């Protein structure tokens, strides 16, 4: 698997969930709605869910050299 293949996907999902969560949160605070609590609670839940994708994005960008891994070299013959 090539390095960083899915990092753009994880980054875009994380940013999307953060933006949607923030919008829902502010709608719940500032809009005069009778069901404001749904927006105030669902916004931060989406932002909390985006932490999973931020962690996946971070883990996908980590690079470890072969010297740090200390993998044994196997002989073919």
Buried (B, 14 or more C-beta within 10 A) or exposed (E): EEEEEEBEEBBEBBBEBBEBBBEBBEBBEEEEEEEBEEBBEBBBEBBEBBEEBBEBBEEBEEEEEEEEEEEEEEEEE
